[in-house]
Amino acid sequence: MANTVIEVKKNPNENNGGLLRRFSRRIQESGIIRKVKGARYNLRKESKLKAKNSALKRMSKKREIEHLRKLGKAVSK
């Protein structure tokens, strides 16, 4: 996401509330909030190496549990 700089300067006769409203309006117009909210739940795809390692770990754990069941040390579900 590209960085967007929003800058507002206080006018001499402007109070803080007006400055805040003007800043909020600029933020809304720029679409920053929409981009952030849209990207909030997008998850990156897991890398092939990470997926492979995860699968290998699952397989070894499964083998270990099966071995313990055969020995009678693990309770089967």
NORGI-V80549 format. One record per residue. N is the residue number from 1. RES is the residue in one small letter. SS is DSSP state (H for helix, E for strand, L for the rest). PHI is phi in degrees with one decimal (none if undefined). OMEGA is omega in whole degrees, -180 to 180 (NA if undefined). Layout:
n=N res=RES ss=SS phi=PHI omega=OMEGA
n=N res=RES ss=SS phi=PHI omega=OMEGA
//
This chain:
n=1 res=m ss=L phi=none omega=-178
n=2 res=a ss=L phi=-74.2 omega=178
n=3 res=n ss=L phi=-77.2 omega=177
n=4 res=t ss=L phi=-120.0 omega=-180
n=5 res=v ss=L phi=-98.8 omega=176
n=6 res=i ss=L phi=-108.4 omega=-178
n=7 res=e ss=L phi=-130.2 omega=175
n=8 res=v ss=L phi=-129.9 omega=178
n=9 res=k ss=L phi=-111.2 omega=-178
n=10 res=k ss=L phi=-72.6 omega=175
n=11 res=n ss=L phi=-76.4 omega=-176
n=12 res=p ss=L phi=-57.5 omega=-177
n=13 res=n ss=L phi=-100.6 omega=-175
n=14 res=e ss=L phi=-103.6 omega=176
n=15 res=n ss=L phi=-90.3 omega=-176
n=16 res=n ss=H phi=-64.7 omega=179
n=17 res=g ss=H phi=-63.4 omega=178
n=18 res=g ss=H phi=-65.1 omega=178
n=19 res=l ss=H phi=-63.0 omega=180
n=20 res=l ss=H phi=-64.3 omega=178
n=21 res=r ss=H phi=-62.7 omega=-180
n=22 res=r ss=H phi=-65.0 omega=177
n=23 res=f ss=H phi=-63.3 omega=-180
n=24 res=s ss=H phi=-60.1 omega=180
n=25 res=r ss=H phi=-63.5 omega=179
n=26 res=r ss=H phi=-64.0 omega=178
n=27 res=i ss=H phi=-62.9 omega=180
n=28 res=q ss=H phi=-60.9 omega=-178
n=29 res=e ss=H phi=-65.7 omega=-177
n=30 res=s ss=H phi=-72.8 omega=179
n=31 res=g ss=L phi=83.9 omega=-179
n=32 res=i ss=H phi=-61.8 omega=-177
n=33 res=i ss=H phi=-59.6 omega=-179
n=34 res=r ss=H phi=-62.3 omega=180
n=35 res=k ss=H phi=-64.0 omega=-178
n=36 res=v ss=H phi=-65.1 omega=-180
n=37 res=k ss=H phi=-65.7 omega=180
n=38 res=g ss=H phi=-68.8 omega=-177
n=39 res=a ss=H phi=-91.2 omega=-173
n=40 res=r ss=L phi=-60.6 omega=-174
n=41 res=y ss=L phi=-104.5 omega=177
n=42 res=n ss=L phi=-75.8 omega=180
n=43 res=l ss=L phi=-101.0 omega=177
n=44 res=r ss=L phi=-72.5 omega=179
n=45 res=k ss=L phi=-68.0 omega=-179
n=46 res=e ss=L phi=-67.4 omega=-179
n=47 res=s ss=L phi=-66.6 omega=-178
n=48 res=k ss=H phi=-61.1 omega=-179
n=49 res=l ss=H phi=-64.3 omega=-180
n=50 res=k ss=H phi=-65.1 omega=179
n=51 res=a ss=H phi=-64.2 omega=-180
n=52 res=k ss=H phi=-64.2 omega=179
n=53 res=n ss=H phi=-62.5 omega=179
n=54 res=s ss=H phi=-63.8 omega=179
n=55 res=a ss=H phi=-64.2 omega=179
n=56 res=l ss=H phi=-63.7 omega=179
n=57 res=k ss=H phi=-64.3 omega=178
n=58 res=r ss=H phi=-60.6 omega=-178
n=59 res=m ss=H phi=-64.1 omega=-179
n=60 res=s ss=H phi=-67.9 omega=178
n=61 res=k ss=H phi=-63.9 omega=179
n=62 res=k ss=H phi=-61.9 omega=178
n=63 res=r ss=H phi=-62.0 omega=-179
n=64 res=e ss=H phi=-63.8 omega=180
n=65 res=i ss=H phi=-64.9 omega=179
n=66 res=e ss=H phi=-62.7 omega=178
n=67 res=h ss=H phi=-62.9 omega=179
n=68 res=l ss=H phi=-65.9 omega=177
n=69 res=r ss=H phi=-63.3 omega=180
n=70 res=k ss=H phi=-64.0 omega=178
n=71 res=l ss=H phi=-81.2 omega=-180
n=72 res=g ss=L phi=82.5 omega=-178
n=73 res=k ss=L phi=-95.0 omega=179
n=74 res=a ss=L phi=-120.0 omega=180
n=75 res=v ss=L phi=-84.9 omega=179
n=76 res=s ss=L phi=-80.7 omega=-177
n=77 res=k ss=L phi=-84.5 omega=NA
//
